[in-house]
């Protein structure tokens, strides 16, 4: 990856909004695979999670530049895991992690659908409950038609004793199911074209 010619990519910056690393800069590359999660959406997410994430694992699938997981880390999450396949986004993720707290971050370069089982095994062995955040690429792009089916299949593999919560950021015109495997719909919140749907293990 280091040997590749650097693409001329515009870089945007955002900042961590709360917690131990409040104010630290996060770089986000302006590429089609990385949508910066809107500030209002991120604020709503962490208003929902609040202090429950303290010392819990946080897994950001399709991480992009890692802005959600790094915000979780700043707000007290224990160990954070990031999966990203785009090399430009991954380089930004590496830089962002170095600026925040590399000792608590674990990066996995490659296809999230292929890396997920590796990360899942790690968090399962940790015996600490885990938050999973899925933000798959919008399926309006070529070759992405089955991305939500594949994402739902990943979520189906999550066992209730491992998951504290699963959050999916998705296109608002997609109806996510009320139940996925051992998880049940908790709530959904719409933000224009994007919606966040929350699942918890069934009681």
One Martini backbone bead per residue (centre of mass of N, CA, C, O) as a GRO file, in nm:
protein
  203
    1UNK     BB    1   0.057   0.064  -0.019
    2UNK     BB    2   0.306   0.257   0.003
    3UNK     BB    3   0.381   0.236  -0.319
    4UNK     BB    4   0.167   0.405  -0.396
    5UNK     BB    5   0.038   0.644  -0.555
    6UNK     BB    6  -0.077   0.937  -0.473
    7UNK     BB    7  -0.370   1.056  -0.458
    8UNK     BB    8  -0.583   1.319  -0.560
    9UNK     BB    9  -0.725   1.396  -0.257
   10UNK     BB   10  -0.969   1.527  -0.088
   11UNK     BB   11  -0.962   1.671   0.246
   12UNK     BB   12  -1.149   1.638   0.523
   13UNK     BB   13  -1.264   1.779   0.839
   14UNK     BB   14  -1.317   1.670   1.169
   15UNK     BB   15  -1.449   1.636   1.504
   16UNK     BB   16  -1.440   1.552   1.815
   17UNK     BB   17  -1.717   1.618   2.042
   18UNK     BB   18  -1.637   1.413   2.287
   19UNK     BB   19  -1.437   1.368   2.553
   20UNK     BB   20  -1.101   1.288   2.577
   21UNK     BB   21  -1.080   1.381   2.239
   22UNK     BB   22  -1.178   1.651   2.216
   23UNK     BB   23  -1.097   1.822   1.900
   24UNK     BB   24  -0.992   1.613   1.733
   25UNK     BB   25  -0.880   1.529   1.424
   26UNK     BB   26  -1.060   1.416   1.129
   27UNK     BB   27  -1.001   1.246   0.837
   28UNK     BB   28  -1.175   1.283   0.509
   29UNK     BB   29  -1.219   1.140   0.217
   30UNK     BB   30  -1.316   1.232  -0.122
   31UNK     BB   31  -1.492   0.948  -0.165
   32UNK     BB   32  -1.738   0.726  -0.263
   33UNK     BB   33  -1.686   0.520  -0.011
   34UNK     BB   34  -1.701   0.794   0.175
   35UNK     BB   35  -1.927   0.880   0.420
   36UNK     BB   36  -1.996   1.128   0.613
   37UNK     BB   37  -2.126   1.139   0.905
   38UNK     BB   38  -2.353   1.315   1.019
   39UNK     BB   39  -2.370   1.510   1.289
   40UNK     BB   40  -2.667   1.453   1.373
   41UNK     BB   41  -2.638   1.145   1.364
   42UNK     BB   42  -2.409   1.116   1.571
   43UNK     BB   43  -2.553   1.254   1.804
   44UNK     BB   44  -2.789   1.056   1.820
   45UNK     BB   45  -2.631   0.802   1.877
   46UNK     BB   46  -2.490   0.907   2.151
   47UNK     BB   47  -2.758   0.966   2.294
   48UNK     BB   48  -2.833   0.664   2.303
   49UNK     BB   49  -2.571   0.536   2.435
   50UNK     BB   50  -2.392   0.694   2.609
   51UNK     BB   51  -2.262   0.521   2.894
   52UNK     BB   52  -2.283   0.220   2.784
   53UNK     BB   53  -1.991   0.213   2.628
   54UNK     BB   54  -1.828   0.173   2.866
   55UNK     BB   55  -1.582  -0.076   2.810
   56UNK     BB   56  -1.675  -0.148   2.539
   57UNK     BB   57  -1.700  -0.277   2.247
   58UNK     BB   58  -1.614  -0.145   1.907
   59UNK     BB   59  -1.758  -0.200   1.581
   60UNK     BB   60  -1.646  -0.086   1.255
   61UNK     BB   61  -1.810  -0.132   0.974
   62UNK     BB   62  -1.715   0.024   0.719
   63UNK     BB   63  -1.519   0.270   0.835
   64UNK     BB   64  -1.327   0.431   0.682
   65UNK     BB   65  -1.209   0.690   0.896
   66UNK     BB   66  -1.347   0.629   1.195
   67UNK     BB   67  -1.550   0.841   1.333
   68UNK     BB   68  -1.728   0.660   1.515
   69UNK     BB   69  -1.521   0.490   1.679
   70UNK     BB   70  -1.359   0.739   1.789
   71UNK     BB   71  -1.594   0.857   1.943
   72UNK     BB   72  -1.637   0.612   2.124
   73UNK     BB   73  -1.358   0.619   2.252
   74UNK     BB   74  -1.380   0.906   2.376
   75UNK     BB   75  -1.653   0.795   2.543
   76UNK     BB   76  -1.522   0.492   2.667
   77UNK     BB   77  -1.444   0.280   2.502
   78UNK     BB   78  -1.239   0.023   2.490
   79UNK     BB   79  -1.234  -0.152   2.217
   80UNK     BB   80  -1.144  -0.093   1.869
   81UNK     BB   81  -1.287  -0.184   1.544
   82UNK     BB   82  -1.160  -0.186   1.198
   83UNK     BB   83  -1.306  -0.190   0.862
   84UNK     BB   84  -1.121  -0.158   0.541
   85UNK     BB   85  -1.070  -0.155   0.172
   86UNK     BB   86  -0.984   0.130   0.116
   87UNK     BB   87  -0.677   0.271   0.087
   88UNK     BB   88  -0.735   0.569   0.139
   89UNK     BB   89  -0.912   0.537   0.389
   90UNK     BB   90  -0.703   0.370   0.553
   91UNK     BB   91  -0.490   0.592   0.576
   92UNK     BB   92  -0.670   0.782   0.736
   93UNK     BB   93  -0.726   0.590   0.967
   94UNK     BB   94  -0.436   0.561   1.065
   95UNK     BB   95  -0.397   0.865   1.131
   96UNK     BB   96  -0.633   0.896   1.329
   97UNK     BB   97  -0.539   0.686   1.536
   98UNK     BB   98  -0.267   0.819   1.606
   99UNK     BB   99  -0.409   1.086   1.720
  100UNK     BB  100  -0.566   0.934   1.945
  101UNK     BB  101  -0.553   0.574   2.013
  102UNK     BB  102  -0.368   0.300   1.932
  103UNK     BB  103  -0.400   0.106   2.191
  104UNK     BB  104  -0.740   0.070   2.119
  105UNK     BB  105  -0.675  -0.011   1.814
  106UNK     BB  106  -0.810  -0.217   1.536
  107UNK     BB  107  -0.688  -0.299   1.215
  108UNK     BB  108  -0.864  -0.394   0.897
  109UNK     BB  109  -0.756  -0.486   0.582
  110UNK     BB  110  -1.051  -0.514   0.392
  111UNK     BB  111  -1.313  -0.702   0.353
  112UNK     BB  112  -1.572  -0.706   0.568
  113UNK     BB  113  -1.695  -0.986   0.492
  114UNK     BB  114  -1.412  -1.131   0.554
  115UNK     BB  115  -1.328  -0.996   0.847
  116UNK     BB  116  -1.557  -1.039   1.055
  117UNK     BB  117  -1.493  -1.318   1.184
  118UNK     BB  118  -1.228  -1.232   1.314
  119UNK     BB  119  -1.340  -1.007   1.495
  120UNK     BB  120  -1.561  -1.170   1.635
  121UNK     BB  121  -1.370  -1.370   1.780
  122UNK     BB  122  -1.228  -1.158   1.952
  123UNK     BB  123  -1.478  -1.039   2.107
  124UNK     BB  124  -1.576  -1.307   2.219
  125UNK     BB  125  -1.313  -1.369   2.390
  126UNK     BB  126  -1.336  -1.107   2.580
  127UNK     BB  127  -1.632  -1.103   2.731
  128UNK     BB  128  -1.729  -0.838   2.601
  129UNK     BB  129  -1.945  -0.634   2.512
  130UNK     BB  130  -2.088  -0.539   2.182
  131UNK     BB  131  -2.066  -0.294   1.936
  132UNK     BB  132  -2.233  -0.264   1.617
  133UNK     BB  133  -2.133  -0.083   1.313
  134UNK     BB  134  -2.327  -0.033   1.016
  135UNK     BB  135  -2.201   0.120   0.689
  136UNK     BB  136  -2.294   0.059   0.405
  137UNK     BB  137  -2.285   0.091   0.093
  138UNK     BB  138  -2.468   0.220  -0.125
  139UNK     BB  139  -2.672   0.037  -0.365
  140UNK     BB  140  -2.647   0.246  -0.618
  141UNK     BB  141  -2.401   0.100  -0.692
  142UNK     BB  142  -2.206  -0.079  -0.861
  143UNK     BB  143  -2.222  -0.402  -0.721
  144UNK     BB  144  -2.440  -0.331  -0.454
  145UNK     BB  145  -2.719  -0.485  -0.445
  146UNK     BB  146  -2.626  -0.708  -0.200
  147UNK     BB  147  -2.528  -0.557   0.062
  148UNK     BB  148  -2.772  -0.601   0.258
  149UNK     BB  149  -2.788  -0.905   0.254
  150UNK     BB  150  -2.497  -0.944   0.361
  151UNK     BB  151  -2.534  -0.783   0.620
  152UNK     BB  152  -2.762  -0.952   0.744
  153UNK     BB  153  -2.593  -1.211   0.754
  154UNK     BB  154  -2.394  -1.106   0.962
  155UNK     BB  155  -2.599  -1.041   1.187
  156UNK     BB  156  -2.704  -1.336   1.218
  157UNK     BB  157  -2.414  -1.428   1.354
  158UNK     BB  158  -2.496  -1.281   1.610
  159UNK     BB  159  -2.474  -1.323   1.942
  160UNK     BB  160  -2.635  -1.231   2.234
  161UNK     BB  161  -2.372  -1.257   2.426
  162UNK     BB  162  -2.207  -1.037   2.245
  163UNK     BB  163  -2.438  -0.831   2.213
  164UNK     BB  164  -2.556  -0.513   2.286
  165UNK     BB  165  -2.550  -0.378   1.987
  166UNK     BB  166  -2.708  -0.291   1.665
  167UNK     BB  167  -2.609  -0.067   1.400
  168UNK     BB  168  -2.781   0.074   1.109
  169UNK     BB  169  -2.678   0.239   0.823
  170UNK     BB  170  -2.924   0.355   0.580
  171UNK     BB  171  -3.140   0.366   0.350
  172UNK     BB  172  -3.458   0.497   0.377
  173UNK     BB  173  -3.588   0.297   0.143
  174UNK     BB  174  -3.519   0.075   0.352
  175UNK     BB  175  -3.652  -0.223   0.489
  176UNK     BB  176  -3.594  -0.332   0.785
  177UNK     BB  177  -3.611  -0.580   0.987
  178UNK     BB  178  -3.743  -0.675   1.301
  179UNK     BB  179  -3.562  -0.938   1.253
  180UNK     BB  180  -3.222  -1.071   1.336
  181UNK     BB  181  -3.209  -1.344   1.444
  182UNK     BB  182  -3.136  -1.260   1.788
  183UNK     BB  183  -3.259  -0.983   1.688
  184UNK     BB  184  -3.430  -0.677   1.777
  185UNK     BB  185  -3.610  -0.416   1.730
  186UNK     BB  186  -3.588  -0.091   1.879
  187UNK     BB  187  -3.511   0.143   1.656
  188UNK     BB  188  -3.583   0.431   1.439
  189UNK     BB  189  -3.398   0.690   1.245
  190UNK     BB  190  -3.446   0.972   1.044
  191UNK     BB  191  -3.208   1.133   0.787
  192UNK     BB  192  -3.333   1.151   0.523
  193UNK     BB  193  -3.145   0.930   0.338
  194UNK     BB  194  -3.089   0.843   0.632
  195UNK     BB  195  -3.089   0.552   0.853
  196UNK     BB  196  -3.131   0.435   1.191
  197UNK     BB  197  -3.096   0.097   1.313
  198UNK     BB  198  -3.191  -0.081   1.609
  199UNK     BB  199  -3.045  -0.362   1.791
  200UNK     BB  200  -3.142  -0.628   2.016
  201UNK     BB  201  -3.154  -0.866   2.215
  202UNK     BB  202  -3.368  -1.083   2.296
  203UNK     BB  203  -3.557  -1.150   2.588
   0.00000   0.00000   0.00000
